[in-house]
Amino acid sequence: MGQRCKACGHRDKFDFRVPDDIWFAVVPVELQDKVVCLACFDDFAAERRVDYATRLSTSLWFAGAAATFEFRVTTAVSAD
């Protein structure tokens, strides 16, 4: 069934990686050792004005019910 985001409760379908300093700057303290989906992570980053686009790992995995896909980050564009 997959893990659920502890911020919104939805199934976490994307596996993404950011360095620890970005994670700790973005994710609220009470959620830092829990599963946070990419959508909530992005919302937290926007609220805190943290640009993580260039710090996202080069691979992003989507785990669906019928298939799994790997996406490659080739260009990151900041939303200023």
C-alpha positions as CSV (number, residue, x, y, z in Angstrom):
1,M,0.0,0.0,0.0
2,G,2.9,2.4,0.5
3,Q,3.7,4.9,3.2
4,R,1.4,7.8,4.0
5,C,2.6,11.4,4.4
6,K,2.4,12.5,8.1
7,A,1.5,16.0,7.1
8,C,-1.5,15.5,4.7
9,G,-2.3,11.7,5.1
10,H,-2.1,11.0,1.4
11,R,-0.1,8.0,0.1
12,D,3.5,9.0,-0.6
13,K,4.0,8.1,-4.3
14,F,7.3,10.0,-4.9
15,D,10.7,9.0,-3.5
16,F,12.9,12.1,-3.5
17,R,16.1,13.1,-1.8
18,V,17.4,16.4,-0.5
19,P,20.5,17.0,1.7
20,D,19.9,17.1,5.4
21,D,20.4,20.8,5.7
22,I,17.6,21.5,3.3
23,W,15.3,18.9,4.9
24,F,15.8,20.4,8.4
25,A,15.3,24.0,7.0
26,V,12.1,23.0,5.3
27,V,10.2,20.4,7.3
28,P,8.6,21.3,10.6
29,V,10.5,19.9,13.6
30,E,7.6,17.6,14.6
31,L,7.7,15.9,11.1
32,Q,11.5,15.8,10.5
33,D,11.8,12.1,11.4
34,K,8.6,11.1,9.5
35,V,7.4,10.6,6.0
36,V,6.6,13.8,4.1
37,C,5.4,13.7,0.6
38,L,6.9,15.8,-2.2
39,A,3.8,18.0,-2.4
40,C,3.9,18.9,1.3
41,F,7.6,19.3,1.2
42,D,7.2,21.8,-1.7
43,D,4.5,23.7,0.3
44,F,6.7,23.9,3.4
45,A,9.6,25.1,1.2
46,A,7.4,27.8,-0.3
47,E,6.2,28.9,3.1
48,R,9.8,29.2,4.4
49,R,11.1,30.6,1.1
50,V,13.7,27.8,0.7
51,D,14.7,27.2,-2.8
52,Y,15.5,23.5,-3.0
53,A,15.2,23.1,-6.8
54,T,18.9,22.8,-7.4
55,R,19.4,20.6,-4.3
56,L,17.0,17.8,-5.3
57,S,18.7,14.5,-6.1
58,T,19.1,13.7,-9.8
59,S,16.5,10.9,-9.6
60,L,12.9,11.1,-8.6
61,W,10.9,7.9,-8.3
62,F,7.2,7.5,-8.7
63,A,5.7,4.3,-7.3
64,G,2.2,3.8,-8.7
65,A,-0.2,0.9,-8.2
66,A,0.6,-0.5,-11.7
67,A,4.1,0.7,-12.4
68,T,7.2,2.4,-11.1
69,F,9.0,5.2,-13.0
70,E,12.3,6.9,-12.5
71,F,12.5,10.5,-13.6
72,R,15.8,12.3,-14.1
73,V,16.2,15.9,-13.0
74,T,18.1,17.7,-15.8
75,T,17.3,21.3,-15.1
76,A,15.9,22.9,-12.0
77,V,14.1,26.2,-12.4
78,S,13.4,28.3,-9.3
79,A,9.9,29.9,-8.9
80,D,11.0,33.4,-7.9
